[in-house]
Amino acid sequence: MTTADTTRPATGTRRLRRPKGLTAHILLVLAVLISVFPFVWTIVMATNTTEDIYKSPPKLTFGSHLLENIRHVLNTIDFFGSMLNTILVASVTTALVLFIDSLAAFAFAKFDFPGRKVLFGTLLVFMMLPLQLAVLPQFILMSEIGWVGMLKALALPALANAFGIFWLNQYIQNGVPDELLDAARIDGAGFFRQYWNIALPMIKPALSFLAIYAFVNAWNDYVWPLIVLTDPSHVTLQVELAQLHVGHTTDYSMVMAGVVMAALPLVAVFAIFARGFIAGATEGAVQGS
């Protein structure tokens, strides 16, 4: 009698939970479809002609003009040259952001020094300011040191990313135990050895996310390269793609083909770093359970 009484409520609870779970799955599927549709629509436009894009209703199926549109892109702009410039800038910027931001975040999170709270508060204030406010001071600085028109002028302003420092600071506070650092100090480890041998291996998921964030920001940057790069041979990909819009009529199928080609490296970067981010998060969940 007792066994039956305890079993019935559990069965009833399961019956009540199933519709809620089904509704949640349906909403998730709808959200995924809505999120993926712009990317699918971009590929559809890249495989069709501009006339197909302007049809009413628009053509929603893949066409056979992708190679033709890609050929038009390569004949109109220096796609691979600008992509090489962008890969170089984005890779160097991402590496420097990961090193400098993690170093600063480790100091903020685990060490007490004079002015620490004031500096961190100032960092938060700068994180809330629009990036456009820094364009004029940055250009004056680049002009003073003679870097206008050079690719290294793109990497220097992005070295200390306020969001990256804040993100890693929050992660290090909870993800790096103080006991390990205390034990390392007893063994004679200095600041940099604690950072390199203890902190960095423990914050790999956070670094993976920051790498994706920094690379995408550097890859998609348009305003600052447009202003500071005066040499046509040093133009980045986003500035070069803007040249596809020049003229009275725009071949949107060609533009979309260029966008698809420019997005492929981002997909590769996301696949590389997202694996480490997800693996680290999953490992933490398993250890916590």
C-alpha positions in Angstrom: 0.0 0.0 0.0 2.8 2.4 0.9 4.7 1.5 -2.3 1.6 2.2 -4.5 1.0 5.5 -2.7 4.6 6.7 -3.3 4.6 5.6 -6.9 1.5 7.3 -8.1 2.5 10.9 -7.4 5.8 10.2 -9.2 3.9 9.0 -12.3 1.6 11.9 -12.2 4.6 14.3 -11.9 6.2 12.7 -14.9 3.0 13.2 -16.9 2.9 16.8 -15.9 6.5 17.4 -16.8 6.3 15.9 -20.3 4.2 18.6 -21.9 6.4 21.3 -20.3 9.5 19.6 -21.7 7.9 19.2 -25.2 7.0 22.9 -25.2 10.5 23.9 -24.2 11.9 21.8 -27.0 9.5 23.3 -29.6 10.5 26.8 -28.5 14.2 25.9 -28.7 13.8 24.5 -32.2 11.9 27.7 -33.3 14.6 29.9 -31.8 17.3 27.9 -33.6 15.4 28.2 -36.9 15.0 31.9 -36.5 18.7 32.3 -35.6 19.9 30.2 -38.5 17.6 31.6 -41.2 19.6 34.8 -41.9 22.7 32.7 -42.6 20.8 30.3 -44.8 19.2 33.2 -46.6 22.6 34.7 -47.2 23.9 31.5 -48.8 20.7 31.2 -50.9 21.3 34.8 -52.2 24.9 33.9 -53.0 23.9 31.0 -55.1 21.3 32.9 -57.2 21.3 36.0 -59.3 20.2 39.5 -58.3 17.1 39.1 -60.5 16.1 36.1 -58.4 16.6 38.0 -55.2 14.2 40.8 -56.4 11.5 38.3 -57.3 8.2 38.4 -55.4 7.9 36.1 -53.6 11.7 35.7 -53.3 13.3 32.5 -54.3 14.1 30.5 -51.2 15.9 27.6 -52.9 19.6 27.2 -53.7 20.7 28.2 -57.2 23.5 27.3 -59.5 25.3 30.7 -59.7 27.6 30.4 -56.7 30.9 29.8 -58.7 29.9 32.6 -61.1 29.3 35.1 -58.2 32.6 34.1 -56.6 34.4 34.7 -59.9 32.9 38.2 -60.1 34.1 38.9 -56.5 37.6 37.8 -57.3 37.7 39.9 -60.5 36.3 43.0 -58.7 38.4 43.2 -55.5 41.7 41.9 -54.1 39.9 39.4 -52.0 42.7 37.1 -51.0 45.2 39.9 -50.4 42.8 41.7 -48.0 41.9 38.4 -46.3 45.6 37.7 -45.7 45.9 41.2 -44.1 42.8 40.5 -42.0 44.0 37.1 -40.8 47.4 38.6 -39.8 45.8 41.5 -37.9 43.1 39.3 -36.2 45.5 36.6 -35.2 48.1 39.0 -33.7 45.4 41.0 -32.0 43.8 37.9 -30.5 47.1 36.5 -29.2 48.0 39.9 -27.6 44.5 40.3 -26.1 44.6 36.9 -24.5 48.0 37.5 -23.0 47.6 41.1 -21.7 43.9 40.7 -20.6 44.6 37.5 -18.7 47.7 39.0 -17.1 45.8 42.1 -15.9 42.7 40.1 -14.8 44.9 37.8 -12.8 46.4 40.7 -11.0 43.0 42.3 -10.3 41.5 39.0 -9.1 44.2 37.6 -6.9 46.4 40.4 -5.7 45.7 43.4 -3.5 47.7 46.5 -4.4 47.2 50.3 -3.9 44.5 51.8 -6.2 43.2 48.4 -7.2 39.5 49.2 -6.8 39.9 52.7 -8.4 41.6 51.2 -11.4 39.0 48.4 -11.8 36.2 50.9 -11.5 37.8 53.1 -14.2 38.1 50.0 -16.3 34.3 49.4 -16.0 33.6 53.0 -16.9 35.7 52.7 -20.1 33.9 49.5 -21.0 30.6 51.4 -21.1 31.9 54.2 -23.4 31.2 53.9 -27.1 34.3 52.9 -29.1 33.7 55.9 -31.6 34.9 58.3 -28.9 38.4 56.9 -29.1 38.8 57.1 -32.9 40.2 60.7 -33.0 42.7 60.3 -30.1 43.8 56.9 -31.6 44.4 58.5 -35.0 46.4 61.4 -33.5 48.5 58.9 -31.6 49.1 56.8 -34.7 50.0 59.9 -36.6 52.5 61.0 -33.9 54.3 57.6 -33.9 54.2 57.3 -37.7 51.9 54.3 -38.0 49.2 55.7 -40.1 48.6 53.4 -43.1 50.3 50.4 -41.4 48.6 47.2 -40.3 50.2 47.4 -36.8 48.0 50.5 -36.2 45.1 48.1 -36.0 46.5 45.9 -33.3 47.8 48.5 -30.8 44.4 50.1 -29.8 42.9 46.6 -29.3 45.6 45.3 -26.9 43.8 46.1 -23.6 40.2 45.0 -24.0 38.1 46.2 -21.1 35.5 43.5 -21.5 38.2 40.8 -21.7 39.8 42.0 -18.5 36.4 42.1 -16.7 35.3 38.7 -18.1 38.6 36.9 -17.0 38.6 38.7 -13.7 35.2 37.3 -12.8 36.3 33.8 -14.0 39.6 33.8 -12.2 38.0 34.9 -8.9 35.9 31.7 -8.8 38.0 29.3 -11.0 41.4 29.7 -9.4 41.5 28.6 -5.8 43.5 30.8 -3.4 44.9 27.7 -1.7 46.8 26.7 -4.9 48.4 30.1 -5.2 49.3 30.1 -1.5 51.0 26.7 -1.9 52.9 28.1 -5.0 54.1 31.1 -3.0 55.4 28.8 -0.2 57.3 26.9 -2.9 58.9 30.1 -4.1 56.8 30.8 -7.2 56.7 34.4 -8.2 53.8 36.3 -9.9 54.5 35.3 -13.4 55.0 31.6 -12.5 51.7 31.6 -10.6 50.1 33.1 -13.6 51.6 30.9 -16.3 51.7 27.5 -14.5 48.6 27.7 -12.3 46.1 30.3 -13.5 46.3 29.9 -17.3 45.7 26.1 -17.4 42.6 26.5 -15.2 41.0 29.3 -17.2 41.2 27.7 -20.7 37.4 27.8 -21.2 37.3 31.5 -20.5 40.3 32.1 -22.8 38.6 30.1 -25.6 35.5 32.3 -25.4 37.7 35.5 -25.3 39.6 34.2 -28.3 36.4 33.9 -30.3 35.2 37.3 -29.1 38.5 39.1 -29.9 39.0 37.4 -33.3 35.5 38.2 -34.4 35.8 41.8 -33.3 39.1 42.2 -35.1 37.8 40.4 -38.2 34.6 42.5 -38.5 36.2 45.9 -37.6 35.4 48.4 -40.4 35.4 52.0 -39.2 39.0 52.1 -37.7 40.7 50.3 -40.7 38.8 52.6 -43.1 40.2 55.7 -41.3 43.8 54.6 -40.5 44.7 52.5 -43.5 45.7 54.8 -46.3 47.7 52.3 -48.3 45.5 50.2 -50.7 47.8 47.2 -50.3 47.1 47.1 -46.6 43.3 47.3 -46.7 41.5 44.7 -44.6 38.7 42.5 -45.8 35.7 44.4 -44.5 36.9 47.6 -46.2 37.6 45.7 -49.4 34.2 44.1 -49.4 32.6 47.6 -49.2 34.0 48.3 -52.6 31.5 45.8 -54.0 28.7 48.4 -53.4 30.3 51.0 -55.6 28.2 52.0 -58.6 24.6 53.0 -59.4 23.4 49.4 -59.2 24.5 46.8 -56.7 24.9 43.1 -57.6 23.6 41.7 -54.3 24.3 38.1 -55.3 28.0 39.0 -55.8 28.0 40.9 -52.4 26.5 37.9 -50.7 29.0 35.6 -52.2 31.8 37.8 -50.8 30.1 37.8 -47.4 29.9 34.0 -47.4 33.6 33.7 -48.4 34.6 36.1 -45.7 32.6 34.2 -43.0 34.3 30.9 -43.6 37.4 31.7 -41.5 35.1 32.8 -38.7 33.4 29.4 -38.8 36.8 27.7 -38.6 37.9 29.8 -35.6 34.6 29.2 -33.8 35.0 25.4 -34.4 38.5 25.4 -33.0 38.0 27.5 -29.9 34.4 26.4 -29.1 35.5 22.9 -28.7 37.8 23.9 -25.8 35.2 26.2 -24.3 32.5 23.4 -24.3 35.0 20.8 -23.1 36.1 22.9 -20.2 32.5 23.8 -19.2 31.5 20.2 -19.4 34.5 19.1 -17.3 33.6 21.6 -14.7 29.9 20.4 -14.6 31.0 16.8 -14.2 33.4 17.7 -11.4 30.8 19.8 -9.7 28.2 17.0 -9.8 
